[in-house]
């Protein structure tokens, strides 16, 4: 089940985002189409804000940034993306 979508294409269908498994209280999602990372900021068990990162950059926790970079560096044929888990 996909929990997040990116609007980088400017029109539907929106690309699904892959949940990253970095530690911490927040959740992170990677758009494989554009490389953006969405951060869901949690407080008391609820999402209180969304923060967008245009790339895997130094503002992300090291584990999240490394996982995003590893995924983006994989060379996948476009047909394989349908097999990639959400």
Order of alpha helices (4+ residues) and beta strands (2+ residues): beta-beta-beta-beta-beta-alpha
